[in-house]
Structures are given as C-alpha cells and as structure tokens.
Amino acid sequence: MEAVGSLLGKGQVWFCGLCQYVNLVGTAIGYTITASISAAALYKANCFHSKGHSADCGVYTTMYMVVFGISQIVFSQLPNLHEMAWLSILAAVMSFSYATIGVGLSLAQTITGPTGKTTIGGTQIGVDVTSAQKIWLTLQALGNIAFAYSYSMVYCQPIYAAVESWAAGRWPNSEFVVRQYYPFSGKFSLNMFRLVWRTAFVIVSTVLAISLPFFNDILGLLGALGFWPLTVYFPVEMYISQSKMKKYSRKWVALQTLSFACFVVTVAVTVASIQGITQSLKNYVPFKTKL
C-alpha cells in the first residue's frame, strides 16, 4: 500500500486497501472451508477402505470447521511471525509433499493405462452438462486459478496489524488496548485487545464458512475479486507511473489492453461464481452441509 501511495496517490491507496483486506477476509473464510473439506475427504477415504465403496460414508463438514476454528483461535494469538522461521520451513515441506503426492498419483494413473474415456475439452456438452453449465463451470475454474495468484501477503497478519495499530493510535492510554502481559516466565506476550479482536475475527470467519460452504464457487468469487485489482491493475499502473510512460504510446496501449482484458475476465468470473452460489443455495440447508 505504501508503494501504491507513493506512485499513484492517496485515493488509490484506499482502493488498494479495500481490495487487499476484503480479499484477506475472504481468504480466511475460504481456507476454513478448504480445511473442513480436506478433513472430511480423509474420513471418507478411510471409511471406504474399511467398509467398502457401497457404504454410506457421508459426513457433515460443520464439525471439522468448528475444530479448525478453535485451532485458529489459538494460533491467531501469536504476536507476529518474525520469530517463527520453523513455520515457513514446515509450510514449504508440506507444499512440496502434497505436490509430490499429486505427481506420483498422476504418474501411477498414466502408467497403469487408460481407465476411462476423456476429451481435451473435458466434460461433454449434452452428455455431462449443458452448454450454459459448461460456460459457467469454465469461468468458475478460471476464478479458482486466479485465487492462487493473490498470495504476496502472509494471510491474516496484515488485517490483525492494521486493526491493532489503528486501535493503539485511537486509544493510546487504554490498558486494554496497549498493555502487554508476559505469562509463562515471559516466553509469551499477551494483549487483551489482541485476544478479543483476533478471537472474534476467527469466530466470525468460521461461522461465515459454515454458512457458505460452497467451495468452488467461493474460491472463484474470491479469486475474481482479488485478481484484477491486486495482480494486474495496480502493478500495471505503478509501472506506467514509475517509468513515466507516455500516454497512448505503443507500450501504454498494450498494457492497458492487457489490464482491460483481465478486467473483463474478472467480471465474467464474478458473474459465474455468483450464479454457482445461487444454484447451490437452492438445495442448501444451513449448518447441515454433507460431503
């Protein structure tokens, strides 16, 4: 945001901040949904292995979301991540592990030979889906891809820091806001405002995730809302401003065309994601989503 402010002005900072923090709040909700679906999938896999594929292994995801939310209440109380290098190492190892597992499963499927019919275009119109459903699903998939391009930040820490720094400036003499406690022989710092605010944020995110457990549609919508402004628009405008590029020059036109094309994709994906959420809501029973 500081880079945006120095190059594009204060007005653009507000727009950037709005996009950034809305995207981060949505990411917290999206990852709660992702975690519950992953845990439920593990349960179903073990159930099928032990009881056979004809068994009823359906499971409600609400319980897993609540468990994940409770764990996040604990982790959210960490003051910062500066002294937690092990967390980055663990994340890198886990990412490498599941990527390796995915490659291994794909190779195993390829080596064993063809096990079913498929096409380059994927699902077939008139057989699997209608032409309209094909378009909606394709756009939603683009939103899921865009969702993966928004991680230049460490998830919810910028939200925590923004609210806590604002509160400290607003009430600098409040012990509830600024006082630090050091339990466990000073090995951990505790702040009451941080405890209440971060716990409330996690609870709200978890409740919203339970209320809107439409995984692909939610990810597509989040990806659409964050992709164009944060990944395309601001980098392009900052580059144009910093390089003092002449308006209507060949490079300027090319960059603006790219930005506009990505904006059109963002609008289309947003509409498709909203359509998917609308369809999912028709058969939705609150707090009783079954995988």
C-alpha positions in Angstrom: 0.0 0.0 0.0 2.9 2.4 0.7 4.2 1.7 -2.8 0.8 2.4 -4.3 0.6 5.6 -2.3 4.0 6.9 -3.4 3.3 6.3 -7.1 -0.5 6.6 -7.6 -1.7 8.9 -4.8 -3.8 8.6 -1.7 -7.1 7.9 -3.5 -5.6 4.7 -5.0 -4.3 3.7 -1.5 -7.9 3.5 -0.2 -9.0 1.3 -3.2 -5.9 -0.9 -2.8 -6.5 -1.3 0.9 -10.2 -2.1 0.4 -9.3 -4.8 -2.2 -6.5 -6.2 -0.1 -8.4 -6.5 3.2 -11.6 -7.8 1.6 -9.5 -10.4 -0.2 -7.7 -11.4 3.0 -11.0 -11.8 5.0 -12.4 -13.9 2.2 -9.2 -16.0 2.2 -9.7 -16.7 5.9 -13.2 -18.0 5.1 -12.1 -19.9 2.0 -9.3 -21.7 3.9 -11.8 -22.7 6.7 -13.9 -24.3 4.0 -10.9 -25.9 2.4 -9.6 -27.4 5.7 -13.0 -28.9 6.6 -13.5 -30.5 3.1 -9.9 -31.9 3.2 -10.5 -33.4 6.7 -13.9 -34.8 5.6 -12.3 -36.3 2.5 -9.7 -38.1 4.6 -12.6 -39.5 6.8 -14.5 -40.7 3.7 -11.4 -42.3 2.2 -10.7 -44.3 5.4 -14.4 -45.2 5.6 -14.5 -46.6 2.1 -11.3 -48.6 2.7 -12.7 -50.2 5.8 -16.4 -50.6 4.9 -16.3 -50.7 1.1 -17.3 -48.3 -1.6 -21.0 -49.2 -1.2 -21.1 -47.9 2.4 -22.7 -44.6 3.3 -19.7 -42.6 4.3 -21.2 -39.1 4.0 -20.1 -36.7 6.7 -21.1 -33.2 7.8 -18.4 -30.6 7.4 -19.6 -28.3 10.2 -17.8 -30.3 12.9 -14.5 -30.0 11.1 -15.0 -26.3 10.5 -15.6 -25.8 14.3 -12.4 -27.8 15.1 -10.4 -25.8 12.6 -11.8 -22.5 14.0 -10.8 -23.5 17.6 -7.3 -24.2 16.5 -7.1 -20.9 14.6 -8.2 -19.0 17.8 -5.0 -20.4 19.4 -2.7 -19.7 16.5 -4.1 -16.3 15.9 -2.8 -15.1 19.3 0.8 -15.3 18.1 2.0 -11.7 18.2 3.9 -11.9 14.9 5.7 -14.4 12.7 9.2 -12.8 12.9 10.5 -15.4 15.3 8.7 -18.4 13.7 11.1 -19.5 10.9 10.1 -23.1 11.6 6.6 -22.3 10.3 7.9 -21.3 6.9 10.0 -24.4 6.8 7.0 -26.6 7.7 4.8 -24.9 5.1 7.5 -25.5 2.4 7.8 -29.1 3.4 4.1 -29.7 3.3 3.7 -27.9 0.0 6.5 -30.0 -1.5 5.0 -33.2 0.0 1.5 -32.8 -1.4 2.8 -31.7 -4.8 5.0 -34.8 -4.9 2.0 -37.0 -3.9 -0.1 -35.4 -6.7 2.6 -36.0 -9.3 3.0 -39.6 -8.0 -0.7 -40.3 -8.3 -0.9 -38.8 -11.8 2.1 -40.9 -12.9 0.6 -44.1 -11.4 -2.7 -43.4 -13.3 -0.8 -42.9 -16.5 1.4 -45.9 -16.1 -1.5 -48.3 -15.4 -3.0 -47.4 -18.8 -6.3 -45.8 -19.8 -9.1 -46.4 -17.3 -11.8 -44.2 -18.9 -12.8 -42.0 -21.8 -11.9 -38.4 -21.8 -11.5 -35.5 -24.2 -9.3 -32.4 -24.4 -12.4 -30.2 -23.8 -13.2 -32.0 -20.5 -16.9 -32.6 -19.8 -19.0 -33.1 -22.9 -21.9 -30.8 -23.8 -25.2 -32.7 -24.0 -23.7 -35.7 -22.1 -22.3 -34.4 -18.8 -23.5 -30.8 -18.8 -25.5 -28.3 -20.9 -23.7 -25.6 -22.9 -24.6 -22.9 -20.3 -23.3 -25.1 -17.5 -20.1 -25.7 -19.4 -19.5 -21.9 -19.7 -20.3 -21.3 -16.0 -18.0 -24.1 -14.9 -15.2 -22.9 -17.1 -15.4 -19.4 -15.7 -15.6 -20.7 -12.2 -12.4 -22.7 -12.8 -10.7 -19.5 -14.0 -11.7 -17.9 -10.7 -10.1 -20.8 -8.8 -6.9 -20.4 -10.8 -6.9 -16.6 -10.1 -7.4 -17.4 -6.4 -3.9 -18.9 -6.4 -2.2 -15.7 -7.6 -3.1 -13.4 -4.7 -0.5 -14.5 -2.1 2.1 -11.9 -1.8 1.0 -11.5 1.8 1.0 -13.8 4.9 -2.7 -14.4 5.1 -4.4 -12.7 8.1 -1.4 -10.9 9.7 -1.9 -7.7 7.7 -5.6 -7.5 8.9 -4.5 -8.0 12.5 -1.7 -5.4 12.3 -4.0 -2.8 10.6 -6.7 -3.0 13.2 -4.3 -3.2 16.2 -2.2 -0.3 15.1 -5.4 1.8 14.4 -6.7 0.9 17.9 -3.4 1.8 19.6 -3.4 5.2 17.8 -7.0 5.8 18.7 -6.7 4.8 22.4 -3.0 5.1 23.3 -3.7 5.3 27.1 -6.0 2.3 27.3 -4.5 -0.6 29.2 -7.0 -2.9 27.4 -5.5 -1.9 24.1 -1.8 -1.3 24.6 -0.8 -3.2 27.8 1.3 -6.3 27.3 1.2 -9.2 29.8 4.0 -11.8 29.9 2.8 -15.1 31.3 4.9 -18.3 31.3 8.0 -16.6 32.6 8.0 -14.0 29.8 8.1 -16.5 27.0 4.8 -15.3 25.5 3.2 -11.8 25.3 -0.5 -11.4 25.8 -2.6 -8.4 25.0 -6.3 -8.3 25.9 -7.4 -6.4 22.8 -5.5 -8.8 20.6 -7.1 -11.7 22.4 -10.6 -10.4 22.0 -10.2 -9.0 18.5 -8.5 -11.9 16.9 -10.7 -14.5 18.6 -13.8 -12.6 17.3 -12.4 -12.4 13.8 -11.7 -16.2 13.7 -15.2 -16.9 15.1 -16.9 -14.7 12.5 -14.8 -16.3 9.7 -15.7 -19.8 10.9 -19.4 -19.0 11.1 -19.4 -17.5 7.7 -17.6 -20.5 6.3 -20.2 -22.8 7.9 -23.0 -20.7 6.4 -21.4 -20.6 2.9 -19.7 -23.9 2.4 -19.7 -23.7 -1.5 -16.0 -24.5 -2.0 -15.5 -23.9 -5.8 -17.9 -21.0 -6.0 -16.5 -19.2 -3.0 -12.9 -19.7 -4.3 -13.9 -18.5 -7.7 -15.5 -15.4 -6.3 -12.6 -14.6 -4.1 -10.2 -15.1 -7.0 -12.2 -12.8 -9.2 -12.5 -10.0 -6.7 -8.8 -10.0 -5.9 -7.2 -11.0 -9.2 -7.6 -7.9 -11.4 -7.0 -5.1 -8.9 -4.2 -6.6 -6.9 -2.4 -8.7 -9.5 -3.0 -6.7 -12.7 -4.3 -3.2 -12.3 -2.0 -1.8 -9.6 1.2 -3.4 -10.9 0.4 -2.0 -14.4 -0.4 1.5 -13.2 2.6 1.6 -10.9 4.9 0.6 -13.7 3.4 3.2 -16.0 3.8 5.9 -13.4 7.3 4.9 -12.3 8.6 4.7 -15.9 6.9 7.9 -16.8 5.4 6.2 -19.9 3.8 8.4 -22.5 0.1 8.1 -22.8 -1.1 6.4 -25.9 2.3 5.1 -26.7 2.5 1.5 -28.1 3.6 0.0 -24.7 1.0 2.1 -22.8 -1.8 0.8 -25.1 -0.5 -2.8 -24.8 -0.5 -2.6 -21.0 -3.9 -1.0 -20.8 -5.3 -3.6 -23.2 -3.9 -6.4 -21.0 -5.5 -4.7 -17.9 -8.8 -4.3 -19.6 -8.8 -7.9 -20.9 -8.1 -9.2 -17.3 -10.9 -6.9 -16.0 -13.4 -8.5 -18.5 -12.3 -11.9 -17.3 -12.8 -10.8 -13.7 -16.3 -9.6 -14.3 -17.2 -12.8 -16.2 -15.8 -15.0 -13.4 -17.6 -12.9 -10.7 -20.9 -13.4 -12.5 -20.3 -17.1 -12.9 -19.4 -17.6 -9.3 -22.5 -15.7 -8.1 -24.5 -17.9 -10.4 -22.9 -21.0 -8.9 -23.6 -19.8 -5.4 -27.2 -19.0 -6.3 -27.7 -22.6 -7.7 -26.1 -24.1 -4.6 -28.4 -22.1 -2.3 -31.5 -23.7 -3.9 -30.7 -27.0 -2.1 -28.8 -25.6 0.9 -29.8 -26.4 4.5 -27.9 -24.0 6.9 -25.2 -25.7 9.0 -26.0 -29.1 7.5 -23.7 -29.4 4.6 -22.8 -33.1 3.9 -19.8 -34.2 1.8 
